[in-house]
Amino acid sequence: MSEKTIFGKIIDKEIPANIVYEDDRCLVFHDINPQAPVHVLVIPKKEIPTLNDLEEADDELVGYLVRIASRLAREKFDLEDGYRLVINCGPHAGQTVFHIHIHLLGGRPMGWPPWPG
């Protein structure tokens, strides 16, 4: 069995997080290194390392995560002017925790491309 990620430890309440939403399928908490006034992570409770590890059985779960992010953007964070959802896949994309997660960012204008490179 692989070592539990930091997100697995947050799900299991072994380490604290500033949780804004939780249900039986997902957990949403504030990023410890925010890149915008609103920056939360939407994670499934099911351990899936990267987008490349998704299976057909995960289709509904991924759609659910996006819907939760959208709902929180509107209802909790009042991001009616817009927000960004980001999913990184692999180290070259900036993924540092290998448990899929959606970054919900908002509260400021966002440029494109999102980061210099």
Summary of the structure (lengths in Angstrom):
residues: 117
radius of gyration: 14.0
end to end distance: 36.0
largest distance: 43.8
contacts: 284
relative contact order: 0.21
helix: 27%
strand: 21%
